[in-house]
Amino acid sequence: MAHFNNGKIDDYLVDESRAYMQSRVMQGQQIAATALVMYWCVISIGYVHRWRHLKTYRPTTNKVWICAVIMSLFLQFAYSTSIIVLNERESSRCLFQRRYPDCFNASFLSQPNHLVILLSALFWIVPCFAINELAKNGEIKTWRRNERRARLDFGTKLGMNSPF
């Protein structure tokens, strides 16, 4: 039951609903930012050894890369989790939600859409990795073809290392 003053909804209710929607938008932004950092880490797997196939050179040999990925994921996850938790605490104090608990649920994972979004973000890692590896293979083939052409155009056995 909304409060009406001369046929208009109370400004308080409008402000409360606006604050609730802003907290939901902020949560969505944090999920998107976390997924983006996760995808960047997955894409970076293929570029640890730039001109080598992933099946021959493992990225786990590069300790600096491993540390950078772990720190990036940890920091982004910690930041996003803290923002989401603080938003849930702030929105749970909202009188509008206490007055209408059926309409607005303050728990983040209680909404079925949020769980679907998180699961789809996690399952998208495999296609992202596969697409990245296919693109890398195309780049390697193009580079090798151009390298062969450059050596053939030079016209000597030594290729670019020729003294002429």
N, C-alpha and C positions, 0 to 999 in steps of 0.2 A: 504494500500500500504506500504509494508515494504521497508526499505532503504537497498540497496545492495551496498557493496563495493567489487568489483572484484568477484562477484558471491556469496558472503557471507552476511548473515544478520548482521546488525549493532550490536555490543556488547551492545549498550544501549537498544535496543529492547529486547534482550535476558535477560538482567538484569531486565528490567521492567516486563516482563512476568513471570520471576522467582519470583520476589517480590510479584506479584499478586497471584500466585499459593501458595506461602508460607502463605500469609494472609488467603486464603481460607482453607488451612490445619489447621491453628491455630484456625479458627472459628469452624471447625469440631471437633477439640480436645476439645474446650470449651463446645460444645454441649454434647459430650460424657462424659466429666467430670461432668457436671451438671446432666445428666441422671443417672450416676453412684451414685452420692451422694443422689439423689432422691430415687433410688432403695435401697440403704443402709438404708435410713430412713424408707422406707416401710417394709423392712425385719426386722428392729429393733422393729417394732410394736409387732410382735409375741414373742419377747424375753424380753419384759418388765416384764412379769410374766412367767417365764421360764416353769414351769410344770403345768400351768393352761391353759385351753382353752380360746380363745379370747371371746367367747360368754358369759362366766361367769365372767371373770375379764377384765375390760376395761383398756387400757393403759393410758387413760386420768387421772387416779388417781395418776400417778407418775409425779409430777410437774417438777422434775429435767430432766426427759426424754423429756417432752414437750419443755422445754427451750433449751435443747441441739439440738433437731430436728429443732426447729424454727431458732436458731442461725446458724446451719450448712447449712440449705437451704438458708437462707438470705445471709450469707457470700459467699457461692458458686455462688449464682445467681448474687450478686453484682460484684464479681470478674470476672465472665464470661462475664457479660454485659459490664463492663468497657473495657475488652480486645477486645471484638467484636466492640464496638464503636470506640476505638482508632485505631483498624485496618481499619475500614471503613473510618475514617478521613484520615489516612495515605494513604490508597489506592486511595481515591478520589483526592489526590494531584498528583497522578501519571500521568505524561504526556502521557503515553501509553494509558491510559483509555480515556483521553480527546481527543486524536487523533483518537481512534477507539471506540466510545461509544456504537456502536451496539454490539460489541463482548463481552464487559466486563461491567457488571452492578455492581455498587459498593454497592447497597442496599442489606442488608442481607436477609430480608424476601421477596424481590421481586423475588428471585429464587424459582420456584415451588418445587424443591427438598428439600430445607431447611424447608419449611412449612410441607411437608410430613414427614420429619424426626422428627421434633418437635412434630407433632401430634401422630406419632407412638410411640415416647418415652413416651408421656403422657398416651396413651391408654394401654401401656404395664404394667402400674402400677397394674391394676386389675389382670391379670394372674400372675404377680410376687407375689402379696399378696396371691392369692389362692394356688399357688405352695408352698409357704413358710408355710402356715397354714396346708396343707396336710403333709408336711415333719415334722412339729412340732407334729401333731397328731400321726404320725408313731413313733416318738421318745418317746412320752408319753406312747404309748401302749407297746413298747419294755421295757421301764423302769419299768412299772407296772408288766409285765410278769417276768422280772428278779428279782424284789422285791418279788413276790410270790414264785418263785423258791427258793430264798435264805431262806425264812421263812419255806418252806416245808422241805428243806434239813436240817435245824437246828433241826427239830423234836420235838419242844416243842410248847406249846400254846403261850408262851410269845415271841417266835421268837428270835430276836437279843437281846432283853432285859432280856433274861433268865439268872439267876445267875449261871447256870452250864456251 
